[in-house]
């Protein structure tokens, strides 16, 4: 893994977009508890194809398809800790394989890790009220960090983190690996608070002290909330700010369907606003695709 001190995040970079939507377009069934990780195990070529589509759109940071991978989630369907570790390693290898075809471009591979709530697959990542101790939460993250530390990923991306408490647990899990680089990205409930309710400025202020955290950000949050959240983070930390909101569509839990409209062109215009507010890494989360990323690339090419 690239040492944190050697990671160059000084220029504006473009992150990729959602994985799940693109896999569904390719005919993949994501209805199981492992979500995209099912495809990682059973149809890895589809994962690599999605990575390739984002690189073709102009992204220069890839997130691995490992968000849902954990010992706990794998145990629910009878898989072993070794199976989970193998999937983490494979996710990095698939992203690396996609990068090979774009040799000469400075592409980073960020190993994606979801919060503890993602392993529960009950939406707990959107409130962060977990029935486990702090030490158990540290151990949950530490197991996966130990595996990824031995891969060629450039950094670890802790995504959709709902609370300051979980950010503290992540920092504790990273502590034995001071050479690793990571970002911590929060899901937020409004223009100033993370999902659990803490001010995002408090989260940024805490992570500003953690040397291995090279960027702090917001993901899986409505686009309309992003600009004020960036400003709140910038007031609390000097670290790189990364943002990758969802498409702006809403999830209807009763009908289990998305409502609203995804506007890739409008996403590009918003990306300019986010850059001007201080974001240095911009991409997309749920329901965004290569068209959104191409729009961001075009928009950010303009002064």
C-alpha positions in Angstrom: 0.0 0.0 0.0 1.2 3.5 -0.8 2.6 5.2 2.3 0.3 8.0 3.4 3.2 10.5 3.1 3.5 9.7 -0.6 -0.1 10.1 -1.6 -0.6 13.1 -3.8 -4.0 14.6 -3.3 -2.9 18.2 -4.1 -4.8 18.5 -7.4 -8.5 18.1 -8.0 -9.3 14.5 -8.7 -12.4 12.7 -10.0 -13.7 9.6 -8.1 -15.8 7.0 -9.8 -19.6 6.5 -9.3 -22.0 3.9 -8.0 -21.1 0.2 -8.4 -24.5 -1.4 -7.7 -26.6 0.4 -10.4 -24.0 -0.4 -13.1 -23.9 -4.1 -12.0 -27.7 -4.2 -12.3 -27.6 -2.8 -15.8 -25.3 -5.7 -16.6 -27.9 -8.2 -15.4 -26.6 -8.9 -11.9 -28.9 -9.9 -9.1 -28.0 -7.8 -6.0 -30.9 -9.0 -3.8 -28.8 -11.1 -1.4 -27.3 -9.8 1.9 -23.8 -9.3 0.4 -25.1 -6.9 -2.3 -22.2 -6.2 -4.8 -20.0 -8.6 -2.9 -22.1 -11.5 -4.3 -21.0 -10.4 -7.8 -17.4 -10.0 -6.6 -17.4 -13.7 -5.6 -19.5 -15.1 -8.5 -19.0 -12.8 -11.5 -15.7 -10.8 -11.0 -15.5 -9.9 -14.7 -18.6 -7.7 -14.2 -16.9 -5.8 -11.5 -13.8 -5.2 -13.7 -16.1 -4.1 -16.5 -17.7 -1.4 -14.3 -14.3 -0.2 -13.2 -13.3 0.1 -16.8 -16.5 2.1 -17.6 -15.5 4.7 -15.0 -12.0 4.9 -16.2 -13.2 5.5 -19.7 -15.5 8.2 -18.4 -12.4 10.0 -17.0 -12.3 8.9 -13.3 -8.8 8.8 -11.8 -9.7 7.2 -8.5 -11.4 3.8 -8.3 -13.2 2.4 -5.3 -13.0 -1.3 -4.9 -16.2 -3.5 -4.8 -15.6 -4.4 -1.1 -18.0 -2.2 0.8 -20.1 -5.1 2.0 -17.2 -7.5 2.7 -16.7 -8.4 6.3 -16.3 -11.6 8.5 -19.7 -10.9 10.0 -21.6 -10.5 6.8 -19.9 -13.5 5.2 -20.7 -15.7 8.3 -24.4 -15.1 7.8 -24.3 -17.1 4.5 -21.9 -19.8 5.7 -18.6 -18.3 4.5 -15.4 -18.2 6.5 -13.1 -15.4 7.6 -10.7 -16.7 5.0 -13.4 -16.2 2.4 -13.9 -12.6 3.4 -10.2 -11.9 3.4 -9.9 -13.5 -0.1 -12.7 -11.2 -1.4 -11.0 -8.1 0.0 -7.8 -9.0 -1.8 -9.6 -9.9 -5.0 -11.5 -6.6 -5.0 -8.1 -4.7 -5.1 -6.8 -7.0 -7.8 -9.8 -6.4 -10.1 -9.4 -2.6 -9.8 -5.6 -3.0 -10.5 -6.4 -5.1 -13.6 -8.7 -2.3 -14.9 -5.9 0.3 -14.3 -3.4 -1.7 -16.4 -5.3 -0.8 -19.6 -4.8 2.9 -18.7 -1.1 2.8 -18.1 0.4 6.2 -18.0 -2.5 7.8 -16.2 -2.1 8.6 -12.5 -4.9 6.4 -11.1 -5.4 5.6 -7.4 -7.1 2.5 -6.1 -9.1 3.2 -2.9 -10.1 0.0 -1.0 -13.7 0.5 0.1 -14.9 -0.4 3.6 -18.4 0.1 4.7 -19.4 0.9 8.3 -20.5 -1.7 10.8 -24.1 -0.9 9.9 -23.5 -2.2 6.4 -22.7 -5.7 7.8 -26.2 -5.7 9.5 -27.9 -4.9 6.1 -30.8 -3.3 7.9 -30.0 0.4 7.2 -28.2 0.9 10.4 -25.5 2.9 8.6 -28.0 5.7 8.2 -28.4 6.2 12.0 -25.4 4.5 13.7 -27.2 3.2 16.7 -25.3 0.0 17.2 -25.7 -2.6 19.9 -22.0 -3.3 20.3 -19.2 -2.0 22.4 -16.5 0.4 21.3 -13.9 -2.3 21.5 -16.0 -4.6 19.3 -16.4 -1.8 16.8 -12.6 -1.3 16.7 -12.2 -5.1 16.1 -14.7 -5.1 13.3 -12.7 -2.5 11.4 -9.2 -3.8 12.4 -9.8 -7.2 10.9 -10.3 -5.8 7.5 -7.6 -3.2 7.8 -5.1 -6.0 8.6 -6.0 -7.7 5.3 -5.9 -4.6 3.1 -2.6 -3.4 4.6 -0.9 -6.2 2.7 -2.5 -5.3 -0.7 -1.4 -2.9 -3.4 -4.3 -0.5 -2.8 -3.2 3.1 -2.6 -5.4 3.9 0.4 -8.4 2.7 2.4 -11.8 4.5 2.0 -14.1 4.2 5.0 -17.5 5.0 3.6 -20.9 6.0 4.8 -19.7 6.4 8.4 -22.7 7.6 10.4 -21.1 8.8 13.7 -18.2 10.4 15.4 -18.0 7.3 17.6 -17.4 5.1 14.6 -14.8 7.5 13.3 -13.0 7.1 16.6 -13.1 3.4 16.2 -11.7 3.6 12.7 -8.8 5.8 14.0 -8.1 3.2 16.7 -8.1 0.4 14.0 -5.6 2.4 11.9 -3.3 3.1 14.8 -1.1 0.0 14.4 -0.5 1.0 10.7 0.9 4.5 10.8 2.1 4.2 7.2 -1.3 3.5 5.8 -3.4 6.3 4.2 -7.1 6.5 4.5 -10.1 8.7 4.1 -13.2 8.8 6.3 -16.4 9.8 4.6 -19.7 10.5 6.5 -23.3 10.1 5.5 -25.2 13.2 6.7 -28.8 14.0 7.8 -28.8 17.7 7.1 -26.5 20.7 6.2 -24.3 20.4 9.3 -24.7 17.0 11.0 -23.8 13.4 10.3 -26.4 10.8 10.4 -26.1 10.1 14.1 -26.5 13.7 14.9 -22.9 15.0 15.7 -21.8 18.2 13.9 -19.6 17.3 10.9 -17.3 20.0 12.1 -16.6 18.0 15.3 -15.9 14.9 13.1 -13.5 16.9 10.9 -11.8 18.4 14.0 -11.2 15.0 15.5 -9.8 13.4 12.2 -7.6 16.4 11.6 -5.4 15.0 14.4 -5.1 11.5 12.9 -2.0 11.5 10.7 -3.0 8.4 8.6 -6.3 10.1 7.6 -5.4 12.0 4.4 -8.9 13.1 3.5 -12.3 13.6 5.1 -15.6 13.8 3.4 -19.3 13.2 2.7 -20.9 10.4 0.7 -24.4 8.8 0.2 -26.0 12.2 1.0 -28.3 14.4 -1.0 -26.5 16.7 -3.5 -28.3 19.8 -2.2 -26.6 19.4 1.2 -23.1 19.0 0.0 -21.9 22.6 -0.4 -22.7 23.7 3.2 -21.2 20.4 4.5 -18.0 21.1 2.7 -17.8 24.6 4.2 -18.4 23.1 7.7 -15.6 20.6 7.1 -13.2 23.2 5.8 -13.7 25.3 9.0 -12.6 22.3 11.0 -9.8 20.6 9.1 -7.0 21.3 6.7 -7.2 17.8 5.2 -8.3 17.1 1.6 -12.1 17.1 1.3 -13.8 14.3 -0.7 -17.4 14.4 -1.7 -19.5 11.8 -3.6 -23.2 12.3 -3.0 -26.0 10.1 -4.4 -27.8 11.1 -7.6 -30.5 13.1 -5.8 -33.1 10.4 -6.2 -35.0 9.1 -3.2 -35.4 5.5 -2.0 -39.0 4.4 -1.2 -38.7 1.7 1.4 -42.4 0.5 0.9 -42.2 0.0 -2.8 -38.5 -0.7 -2.7 -37.9 1.6 -5.6 -36.1 4.8 -6.5 -38.1 8.0 -7.1 -37.1 11.2 -8.8 -34.7 11.9 -11.7 -30.9 11.5 -12.0 -29.5 14.5 -14.0 -25.9 13.8 -15.1 -25.5 17.3 -16.7 -26.8 19.0 -13.5 -24.4 16.9 -11.5 -21.5 18.4 -13.4 -22.7 21.9 -12.6 -22.9 21.0 -8.9 -19.4 19.6 -9.1 -18.1 23.0 -10.0 -19.9 24.4 -7.0 -18.4 21.7 -4.7 -14.9 22.4 -6.1 -15.4 26.1 -5.5 -16.5 25.4 -1.9 -13.2 23.5 -1.3 -13.7 19.9 -2.4 -10.6 18.4 -4.0 -12.0 14.9 -4.8 -15.4 14.7 -6.4 -17.4 11.7 -7.5 -20.8 9.9 -7.2 -22.4 7.4 -4.9 -25.8 5.6 -5.2 -27.5 5.8 -8.6 -24.8 7.7 -10.3 -23.0 6.2 -13.3 -20.4 6.9 -15.9 -22.5 9.7 -17.5 -22.4 11.5 -14.1 -18.6 11.1 -13.9 -18.1 12.2 -17.5 -20.1 15.3 -16.6 -17.9 16.0 -13.6 -14.8 15.6 -15.6 -16.0 18.0 -18.2 -17.2 20.5 -15.6 -14.0 20.4 -13.6 -11.9 20.9 -16.7 -13.4 24.4 -16.9 -11.8 27.1 -14.7 
